[in-house]
Amino acid sequence: MEFQFGQYWKEYSENELSHSETHYLLTIYSFLQKSDQLRASTIAKELGVSRNAVHLQLKKLSEKKLVKIKDNFISLPKHSIVLVEKIANKRQTMIVLLTEVLGLPEHIAVTDSCKIEHLLSDETGESLLKFVQFLRSDRKVVLQFLKEFQKYYLQCDPEIGCGLCESIHSMEKGNEDD
């Protein structure tokens, strides 16, 4: 199997938000849902970082016009709220996909969704949401699909030769010998 990375790895660093910026915005958004008065010290406590680290990140976010700071209170402009809600929706969609469809434990699903939530394009996020909504429907064909998927045994075309199936099968054989 030939992998083509080309321009794709460059797009990762060209994201609008870094992972850290995403966490700050999600934290700010979450607190502002409960109260309209948010200070840097609250964010520092929630994220377990120093107030200095929060001030540095808020400065970056402010320069990008993603947060507003007035009289030491932090707020989000409307375009930031839209951005954060898209990210939060992608995160929740991924959590549902990973737990309900793929059967992963919630702690793994939450961690993995956190890693990729802001890297997915809006188009991919919307398509995943549509897919998850379809899979959550109570149509007979979906229920049958999910039953079959849960029983599915991984088998690959030997001509592909990616090594994944061979690794899984050798692990399974190792477990049978125990």
N, C-alpha and C positions, 0 to 999 in steps of 0.2 A: 504494500500500500504506500503510495507516494503522498507525502504531506506537503502542502504548499502554504508557507507562512507569509511570504512576501510582505505586502503592505499591512496585513492584519495586526501584527505585533505592534506596529507604529500607532494604530488606532487606539490601542489600549492606553497609551500615555497621552493621547489627545482628547480623552474624555473631558467633558465639561467640569466634572467634579472628581476629586480624589476620594478614596475610601474614607479617609478621615473627615473630609468636608461633608460627606454624606452623613456620617454619624452625628456630626454636630448639628446639621440641619434637621435631621430626624429627631434629635433630642430637643432642640429648640421648638420644633413644631409640636411635639408631644406635650411639652410644658405649657405652651401657649394655648393648647386646647383646654387646659384646666384653669389657667390664670393669665391675665394680660400683663402681669408684672413679672418679668424674668430678668435676673442678673447673672453675670458671669460666674459668680460664686456657686450658684445653684447648678449650673452646667458642670463646673469643676467637680462638685460633689457627686453628681450623677454619673459622670464618666470616669471618676477616679483619677483625675489628672490635676495638675497644679493650676492655680488661677492664671499664672503667667502663660502656660500653654494655651489656655482658653482665650486669653487676650490676643495672643499671636494668631490663633485660628480665626477669631472674630475679625481681626484686622484684615486678613486675607479675604474672608467672606464679605466684609464691608467694601473692600476695594472692587470685588466682583459684583457689587450691588445686590448681593443675595441676602444680606441682613441690614437692618437699620439699628443704630444705637443712638438713643437720645436720653440725656440725663441718667446715664448708666443702666437704662432699661433696653432690652433687646426686643426687636419685633421683626417680622418677616413681611417683605412686600408681596403683593399678590402673585407676581410671577414666580417667586420662590415657593409659595404655598402650592401652586400648580405643579411645580417641579417635584417637591417633596411628596405630594400625594401620588404622583406617577411612580416614584421610587417605592413608596410604601405599598402600593398596589402590586407592583412587580414582586416585592418581597413576599407578600401574603399569597400571591398566586403560586410562587415557587414553593412555599411551605406546604400548601395544599397538594401540589403535584407530587412533591417528594414524600409526604406522609401518606396521603390517602390513595394515591395511585401507585407509587413505587414501593410503599410500605416501609419507608425508613423511619427510624425513631425520631421523635420531634426534636431532640437536642441536635441531632445531625442535620436535620432539615433546616432548622433555624440558623445554624452556623453556616451551612453551605449557601443558603439563600442570601445571607448577609454578605457573603463573598462576591456574589454576582449581581445583586439587585440593581446597582447603578451602572453596570456594564452592558446590560441588555438594551437594545434599541427599543424605542417605543413600539415599533411595529412588531418586534418579537414578543414584547410584553403583552400586547393586545392579542396576538395570536395564541399565546400560552393561556391567557385568561379565557378566551373563547373555547380552547380545547378543554381546560379544566371545568368550565361550566357545562360543556357537553358531557364530560365524564361524570359529572355530579348529577346529571339528569337521571330520571328513573326509567328510561327507555329499556326495553328488554334487550336490545342489541348491545347496549352499553354494559348492562349488568352481566351479560354473557361474556362480553369482551374482557371485563375486569376479572371474572372468574377464571377464564382461560389464561389471562396474563399471569395471574398469581400462581398457576400451575406450570407455567412455561419453563422449559428447560433450555438453557442457552446452548445453541448449536450454530456454529458458523460454517460458512463455505470454506473448505480447506484451501482453496485457491487464493483466498484473501490473505491469509497468513499474517494477521496482525499480532498474533501471540496471545491475545486476551483469552480466547477460549481454551487454548492449550494450558495456560496458567490456571484457569478455573478448574479444568478437568483434572490437572495434576494435584491441585489442592484437595479436590473431592476424593480422589483415589488415596491420598495420604490420610485423610480422615477415616476412610473405610478400613485402613490397615490398623487403626488405633484400637 
